Structure formats: structure tokens, C-alpha cells
Amino acid sequence: MFRKRKKNTSTRIEVREVLRGCEAGRLQSVGYMQVIPLVSDLNDDRFVSPVQCDADVYTTSYGTLGFRNSSDSVMIVPCHAGYVVKQHAQDHAMAHAGVVATAGDRRYDTAACIQASQGGFIKKGSYRMLILPHALREHALQKRGEKNYQKLWDDISVFNQRLGVTGQGHLEYFLKAFKKELDEFVAEFECVPRQVGAIVLIDDRVVGIERAPSHEYWLSIWPSLIRECYGSLAIEAAKANGDRAPDRSPTVQLPVEIASLEELESLIAEIASQEDERARSTVRELLDEPLDLQYEETVADVSIDTATSEHFTGQVIRDGDKIVYASLPATSAFVKSQARTRAEPFAI
């Protein structure tokens, strides 16, 4: 039975509750990014993403983003979904997650323009969805209740400047400058069978936990998560480290000569196993962390909560006590603190 909740009420759970019903898959690792797939037999197909149902997206004023759900399922708009369009219209992104009822049409006047000084409204239609770069998501969530279409312009400007991109308040300049690198992330990380989420690490640092209600939903949003959201953070890591390769030196003793293909395969498997265990150990340290859920609203019998903890900030969507969707990017402070505590390899 779904329990009604009041505005400003809060509950507390542990991070591990977000992962209930999931198992960790085999680590995928490319460059600075690592992904631990979350797989599950739980598959709630009552929910669809804007991508799955080809939702019509539009703007009616600067800072108001609308969604038309013509499907017979409840549509969950991912936290910080955004749209960069080719028409003469100002690009927009959500400052939070959204829920649109079956055959429903809903407008959010708390959206943010992500393209300063561009006029025009987005015509109703189906467009490619992105999810805001990791560095912008915490700022967006902090300003989720503000009705100010310019609220992310300064944050976008700082983000662009940090990556050597010109264009004050224009996210599309970053997307154009790093298109090749962002596209490669989509090709390099593949979804596995039964996958409904992922724990993402950058340079052995946990930077986000993501969970979807079903495998099909996950398939539809994964390209946006790995490309703009976490891909942007991997690009930042490479820039900050002078594009040096990440240090993941194995503890296994490498022989001077490898006698056979079987021996080489065994060594590769051992090194991969060590990297996988190192990543899992990092995640284990966070599972017991308390996560405060601040109630936002109830739509179509599911509730949206803003989730905060010492190390994460994001949103979850619940059907009663069951979490059907979660997006928990690590805070910028946590990402930086992990970087500071990592020891550099010895050199002389």
C-alpha cells in the first residue's frame, strides 16, 4: 500500500538500499573511467523514459520545459535531462527529475536555459536527450526550485573555462569541442544483459550511482549518462592529469618472458581481477553511508525525493518503499577529496 507523504517530510536510508535487488557485474575499464554494471531480474516495465516513448518535448517560455507522454506507461524524466536542438531555439535542461502520468502533458517552469543569448522556443517534437555534465548537476539540483532561466549560465561558463572552451553560458560549445571523445565513451562501454544501473568510477574514485526501473529503460538513458554526464568528468580528469595514463599497476609479479598464450591469458585475467576487486573495495566503503531523502512531490502514485549524504546528492523515485529510479552523482567536494587522498606513484 502506497503511503501518502507530506511536503518537507524526510526519511533516512543507507546507500545499499538504492542497490537492493541488484548484483554487481564484471568491471568495465577504459582509460580513466570504470563502470560496475548493476544487474537484476527485477524489471518494472510500468515506467518509460522520454527516449523510449518518443516523447514530445517543447518550451513555452524561457525556463519552462514541457513533456508530452502519449504512451500507456508512466514516464520518468531522468534527473537533469536536457535538449540541445538544431533549430533557432534556446536549449534547455531540467534542474531535477520529473514524472509525467500516462497520456499526460506536463510543463516544468523550473527548467534552465543552457544556451545563453539564444532566442526562440523549442517546437514540440522528439529530440535526442542528454544528461547534464557531472560538474553541473550539483549546481542544478541546488537551484531546482528557482524559477530563473539563467540560473546555470555562470556555472556553465566556469565549466567551459576549466576545459579551455570559449562561450559564456553555452553548453553546446563544450559538446562541439569534445564531440569525438564523448562519442567514443558510448562505443567503449556496452550494456550487459539484465543491466538496470551502474556504479561509475573515474580514476578509481566513485563518482556516481545510477539505477533504472527496467533493462529497457536503462538501455535508453545509458548513452546520455556515459556520454555527457560521466564522459565529461573523464575528460576533466585527463586534462587535470596532463593526459597521463591512469596508474593501475598490478600487484601480480610479471615474468620476464611469457611462454605461451595460455600464460598470457591467465596474467591478463589476474590483472583484471585485481582491478575489479580494487573497485569493489572502494564501493564497499560507501554502502553503509546514510542517505537523507527529502520529499518533493507525488505524481502517478510514485514519489520524488531529493537525496543527500556526505558524499552524494541526487534524486530517487519510489513506489512506496521500493526504489524504482535513482541518480546519485558524487558531490564535487567528494570527487576532489578522493583525488587528494590518492598517492602518486614513486618516481626518481
N, C-alpha and C positions, 0 to 999 in steps of 0.2 A: 504494500500500500504506500503510495507516494505521500510524504509528509509535507504539508504546506509550511513555508518558512517566511519570516518577516524580513523586511529590509533592515540592514545593519546587523543582522544576526551572523554569528560566526561559529565555526566548528574547527576542530583540530584533528588531523590525521598524520600518519607518517608517510614519507615518500614511498615506501614499499607498497602502500595501499593503492597508489596510482598504477602499479605494475601487477596488481592481483590478477591471477588467471593467465599470466604470461610466462614464457620461458625465454631465456637468453639464447640466441642463435650464435653461430660462429662469427667471430670478429672479421670485419672487412676493413682493410687499411690501405690508403693511397696517400702518399705524401704526408702532409700534416694532419689529415683527417682520418678518424677511425669511427666506425659505426658498429654498434652491437645491435643486431636485429632483435625485436621482441616478437615472438611468435605465439599464437594462441589458437585453440579450437573454438573459442568464443567469437561468434560472428553475428553482430547485431545489424541486420540489414534494414532496420526501420529508418535508418539515417543515411542521407546522401550529402555529398559536398556540392558546391556550385559547379564544379567541373563535371561531376557525374551526371547531373541532370540538365546540363547546358543552360544554367540559369541566366535569365536576362539581368544584366547589370546596367545601372544608369545613375546619373546625377541630376538633381533638380535644382540645386543651388550649390555654391561653393561650401564644401564641408558636409554635404548631405549625399550619402551613397545609398542607392536603393537596390533591392534584390527581388526578382520575381521567381517564385518557385512553382513551376507548373506540374511538378511530379506528385505522386501519391504517397511520398515519404516526407518526413521532417528533414529540412535542410539545415545542417550545421555549417555556418560560415567560419572557417578557421580563424583563429586569433591572428590579427594583423594581415589579413588578406588584402591584396592591393591590385590595382589595374593600371597598366601603362598602355595607352591606346595610341594608334597612329593618326587618328582624326584630330582636328583642331579643337581640343578639349583638355581641360586640366585633369591630370592623373590624380587618382585618389586611393587612399588606403584606410582600412578600419583601424581604430585605436584599441579594439578589443574583439572578442568573438561575438558571433550572432547566431540566432536561431530563427528560422522562418517556417511557419506552420505549413502543413500540406496545402497545396494550391493557394499559397499565400503570397502577399506582396508587402514588403516592409522596407521602410527608409530609416537610416541612421544619421541623425544630424550632428553626431559627434565624430564623424569621419575627418580625415586630414588630407589636405591637398599635398601632394608630394612633387609638385612641379610649379615652382614659383613663377609669377609673372606671365603665365599662360592663361588665356581666357577661353571660355567655351565650356559647354556641358557634354558629358558622355551620353551619346544616344543609346537608347535601350537596345541591348544586343548581348551576344555571348563573346567573351574575350578571354585571353589567356590570363590565368591568375598567378600572381606572385605572392610571396610572403616576405614581409619587410626584412632587410638585413638585420642580423643579430644585434648589432650596435644600436639600432633604432628602436628595437622592440620594448626595452625597458622604459625609454622616454615616452613612447606612445601609450603604454599602459598607465604610467603615472598621470597622463593627461587624458585618460579615457572619458572622463565626464565633461571635459571642456568643449564648449561649442565655439571653436575658433579654428577656422580652416587653415590658418597659418602656423599652427602650433608646433609643427615639426620642421619648419624651414630652417631654423637655426641649427637644429640637431643634424639635419641632412648636410648643411654647409660644413659643419665641423667634421662629419664623417667623410665627405668628399675631400676636404683639405688633408685629412690624415692619410688618404690614399693617393694623394697627388693629382686629384681630379678637380678641374675648374667647374664652376657652375653652382652659384649660391642657391640652395634650396631646390635643386633639380636632381632628383634621384636618377632620372633617365641617363644623365651624363656618366654616372658610375656604371650603369648597366651596359652602356655602349663601350666604355673604355675597357671593361673586363669581360666582354661577351664570350670570347674564346675560352677563357679559364672557367667561367661559370658553366658553359655548355659541357665542358669536359667532366665536371663533377657528376652531372646527370648520367653520363655514359659509363663512368667508372664505378659507381655504386648501384648495384642492382637489388631489387626487392627479392626476397626469398619466399617460397611457399608458406602460406599461413601467417605471413608477417602483418602485424597490426600496429607496429610502432618501432621506435629506435631510441637508443641512448647514444648520443653523439659526443665524441671527444675530439679535441684539437690539441695535437702535441701532447697526448696523454692526459689532458685536462678535460673533465666533464663539463660540457657547455650547454647541454640541453637534454630533456627527456620529452618524448613525443608519443602520444597514443591515440589511435583512431578506433571508432566503433566496429569496423569490419576491415577485411582484407581489401575489398574493392575501394572502400573509402581511402584507405592508406595509399593504394596504388595511384589514386587520383591527385593526392596532395604531396606525395613524396618528391616529385620533380621540383616543386616550388620550395620545399623545405631545404633540400640538399643544394639547390642552385643559389637562390638569392639569400636565404637566411644563413645557413651554415657555411655555404661556399664562400660568402663574403668574409666570414671570420677566418677561414683558412687562408684566404688571400692576405688578410691583415697580419696573420701570424708569419707568413712567408716574408712580407715586407719588413716586419719588425725584426726578423732574424737575418736580414740581408739575403734572403732566398737560400740560406744554407739548408741542407737536408736535415730532417729531424733525427736526433740521436736515439736510436732504439737498439743499442748494442746488445747482442745476446750474451747470456752467461755460459752457454754451451761452448765447450772447447772445440775450435775448428781445427781439423787436421791439416798438416802441411800439404798433403796430397789426398785427393778423393779417388778411391779405387774403382768405384762403379756408380752407375746411375741410381741403383738402389740406395747406396750410401748417401748420395746427394739428396735424394727424395726424403730420406729419413732425417737428414740435417735440416732441410727446409721445413719439414713438419714440426720438428722440435723447436725451431726458432719461432714459427707461427704460434705454437702452443704457449711459449713463454710470453709472447706479446699479448695473446688473448688473456692469459691469467693476470698479467700486469694491469690490463684494462679492467678486468672484472674486480680485481682487488681495489682499484680506485673507486669503482661504483659501490662496492660493499660498504665503504666508509660513510656513504651518504644515505643508505636505506632507512636508517632509524631517525633521520632528521625530521623534526616536527614541521608540519606544513599547515599554516593557518588559512582557512577558507572563508572569505568574506562574501556573503550572499549579495548578488547583484539583481537578478530577476528570474522569474519562471515563465517559460513560454512552451506551449505544446507539451505540458507535463514534464518538462526537464528544467533543471535549474542551472544557472550560470554562476560560478563563484570565481572571485579573484583569489589566486593562491600566492602566498608569500612565505618565505622562510629565510633562514640566514644566508642561503646560497642560491635560491631560485625565486623567480617571480613570473607569474603567467596566469592562465585560467584553466579551469576544469568545468566540464558539463556532466551533470549527474542525473540519473533516473533513480530517485530515492537515494539509497546508499551506494548504488552501482555507478562507478565512473565509466562513462561511455566515450569521453573525449578528454584529452589533457594536452596542454602545450606549456612546458615549463623551461624556458630559456634560463641559463645561469645568469646571475647579476653581473654587471661589469666589474664590480668590486671583487667578486669571487674569481672571475676569469683572471684578473690582474694578480690577485693574491696567490693563485696556483702557479702563475708564471714566476713570481718572485721566489717561491719556495723550491722551485726546481733547480737542482745543482747543475752547473755547467760541467761538461766533461773535462778532465785534466789535460792540459797541454803545456808543452815546454819547448 
